[in-house]
Amino acid sequence: KEDEGRLREFMRQGASPLYVGRGGSPAGVIMVADSLKPDSRAAVDSLKRMNLRVVMLTGDNAATARHMAGELRIDEVVSDVLPDEKASHVMKMEERGDRVAMVGDGVNDAPALACARVGISMKSGTELAMESSDIVLMKSNPAGVAEALQLGRATLLIIRQNLFWAFFYNIIGIPLAAGCLYPAFGLTLNPMLAAGAMSLSSLCVVFNSLRLRRFNPRLGK
């Protein structure tokens, strides 16, 4: 009974039992447990601050999954799933209208990585996972997930700003250059000024895009 109690306690702490036998009789139990990477909790906190829903999708047993999720402060856990079930869960989320970014580094994660809107894997992961993903993080640091998503958002913002100023310039410049406003308002645009404005518009787009070089991710601690 004492050994049973210790076994249950280890399982509550997230360890998975491996039973060892000899000659058809039980000989012992080996407890195996995953260890959290130092930046894992900060990475999850960063994703939550970005208003993203974090879900743990794992093949581990429920006790192990709940323990690890508690350490990471993840509220939603799906455990005891096979590789095809991971992919099915991702597809169901996509069908509900969720935009899913799946993060994984193992062979079992490959089907789900391929089904997700964005698949993210680690360079230290298996080759199949990297082949199935859209983004491969060069460092095996979970904080890189939040950093990659923040960089993607910053890039989209820059693209929208560039498109706005490009359309704004053309909406004003083209009627002036074509003389459309001359009959009503007497407004024209000198060709030299038009060429200068075009160059200035291109420079604005380039310098605005270069702001990404100063990108600094905001990661939770």
C-alpha positions in Angstrom: 0.0 0.0 0.0 2.9 2.4 0.7 4.3 1.7 -2.7 0.9 2.2 -4.3 0.6 5.6 -2.5 4.0 6.7 -3.7 3.1 5.6 -7.2 -0.1 7.7 -7.2 1.7 10.6 -5.8 4.3 10.5 -8.6 1.5 10.2 -11.2 -0.2 13.3 -9.7 3.0 15.2 -10.1 3.0 14.4 -13.8 5.2 11.3 -14.0 4.2 8.4 -16.3 4.8 4.8 -15.1 6.7 2.2 -17.1 6.1 -1.3 -15.6 9.0 -3.7 -15.8 8.6 -7.5 -15.5 10.7 -10.6 -15.4 9.5 -14.1 -16.1 6.0 -13.0 -16.4 6.0 -11.4 -13.0 6.1 -7.7 -12.1 9.7 -6.6 -11.1 9.4 -2.8 -10.7 8.2 0.5 -12.0 10.2 3.2 -13.7 8.7 6.7 -13.4 9.3 9.0 -16.4 8.5 12.8 -16.3 8.8 15.7 -18.7 10.7 18.7 -17.5 9.6 22.3 -18.4 11.9 24.5 -20.3 12.9 27.6 -18.4 11.0 30.0 -20.7 7.9 27.9 -21.2 5.7 29.8 -18.7 6.9 33.2 -20.0 6.0 32.1 -23.5 2.5 31.0 -22.5 2.0 34.3 -20.6 3.1 36.2 -23.7 0.6 34.4 -25.9 -2.2 35.1 -23.4 -1.3 38.8 -23.4 -1.7 38.7 -27.2 -5.3 37.6 -26.6 -4.6 34.2 -28.0 -6.3 31.0 -26.7 -3.7 28.5 -25.6 -4.7 24.8 -25.7 -2.5 21.9 -24.7 -2.9 19.0 -27.1 -0.9 15.9 -26.0 -0.8 12.2 -26.2 0.2 12.0 -22.5 -2.2 10.7 -19.9 -4.7 13.0 -18.2 -2.8 13.2 -14.9 0.5 14.1 -16.6 -1.2 16.6 -18.9 -3.1 18.3 -16.0 0.1 18.7 -14.0 2.1 20.2 -16.8 -0.9 22.5 -17.8 -1.1 23.7 -14.1 2.6 24.5 -14.2 2.2 26.5 -17.4 -1.2 28.1 -16.3 -3.0 26.6 -19.3 -6.7 26.1 -18.7 -7.7 24.0 -21.7 -6.2 20.5 -22.0 -6.8 17.7 -24.5 -5.0 14.5 -23.4 -4.6 10.9 -24.4 -4.9 11.7 -28.2 -3.2 9.8 -31.0 -1.6 11.6 -34.0 -4.7 11.3 -36.2 -6.8 12.5 -33.3 -4.6 15.6 -32.9 -5.1 16.4 -36.6 -8.9 15.8 -36.2 -9.0 18.2 -33.2 -7.1 20.9 -35.2 -9.5 20.5 -38.2 -12.6 20.8 -35.9 -11.2 24.0 -34.5 -10.6 25.3 -38.0 -14.1 24.4 -39.1 -15.5 26.3 -36.1 -13.8 29.4 -37.5 -10.7 29.4 -35.3 -7.4 30.3 -36.8 -5.1 27.7 -35.4 -1.3 27.9 -35.0 -0.1 24.4 -34.1 3.3 24.1 -32.3 5.1 20.7 -32.2 8.4 19.0 -32.7 7.7 15.3 -32.8 6.6 12.7 -35.3 3.2 12.5 -33.6 2.7 16.2 -34.2 3.3 16.1 -38.0 -0.4 15.5 -39.1 -1.7 18.3 -36.9 1.1 20.6 -38.1 0.0 20.0 -41.7 -3.7 20.6 -40.9 -3.3 23.8 -39.0 -3.5 27.3 -40.5 0.1 27.8 -39.4 2.4 25.0 -38.3 5.3 25.9 -36.2 8.1 23.5 -35.3 11.5 23.6 -33.6 14.8 23.1 -35.4 15.7 20.5 -32.8 12.5 18.5 -33.7 12.1 15.6 -36.0 12.6 16.1 -39.8 9.0 15.0 -40.4 7.7 17.8 -38.1 9.9 20.4 -39.8 8.7 19.3 -43.3 5.1 19.5 -42.2 5.3 22.9 -40.6 5.2 26.4 -42.2 7.6 28.0 -39.8 10.8 26.4 -38.2 12.2 28.2 -35.2 16.0 28.2 -35.3 16.2 28.0 -31.5 14.6 25.4 -29.3 13.1 28.1 -27.2 9.3 28.2 -26.7 9.5 31.9 -26.4 10.2 32.0 -30.1 6.6 31.1 -30.8 5.3 34.4 -29.3 8.2 36.2 -30.9 7.3 34.8 -34.4 3.6 35.7 -34.0 4.5 39.2 -32.8 6.8 39.7 -35.8 4.1 38.5 -38.1 1.6 41.0 -36.7 4.2 43.8 -36.9 4.9 42.9 -40.6 1.2 43.0 -41.5 0.9 46.4 -39.8 3.8 47.7 -41.9 2.3 46.3 -45.1 -1.1 47.9 -44.4 0.6 51.3 -43.7 2.6 51.1 -46.9 -0.6 50.2 -48.9 -2.5 53.1 -47.3 0.2 55.7 -48.2 0.6 54.3 -51.7 -3.1 54.5 -52.4 -3.4 57.9 -50.7 -0.5 59.3 -52.9 -2.1 58.0 -56.1 -5.6 59.1 -55.3 -4.3 62.7 -54.9 -1.5 62.7 -57.4 -3.1 61.0 -60.4 -6.0 63.4 -60.8 -3.6 66.4 -60.4 -1.1 65.0 -62.9 -3.9 64.2 -65.4 -5.3 67.7 -65.2 -8.7 66.5 -64.0 -9.0 69.2 -61.3 -7.9 72.1 -63.6 -11.3 72.9 -65.1 -13.0 73.1 -61.7 -10.2 74.3 -59.4 -7.4 75.4 -61.6 -5.1 72.9 -60.0 -2.2 71.2 -61.9 0.9 69.3 -61.0 4.3 70.1 -62.5 5.9 67.0 -64.0 9.1 67.6 -62.0 7.1 67.8 -58.7 5.2 64.7 -59.7 8.5 62.8 -60.3 9.8 64.1 -56.9 6.6 63.1 -55.1 6.8 59.6 -56.7 10.4 59.2 -55.4 9.4 60.5 -52.0 6.6 58.0 -51.8 8.9 55.1 -52.6 11.4 56.3 -50.0 8.6 56.5 -47.4 7.7 52.9 -48.1 11.3 51.7 -47.8 12.1 53.6 -44.6 8.8 52.5 -43.0 9.6 48.9 -43.8 13.1 49.3 -42.3 11.4 49.9 -39.0 11.1 46.1 -38.7 14.9 46.0 -38.1 14.2 47.6 -34.7 11.6 45.0 -33.9 11.8 44.0 -30.2 9.4 41.3 -29.0 7.5 41.8 -25.7 7.8 38.5 -23.8 6.4 37.8 -20.4 8.7 37.1 -17.5 
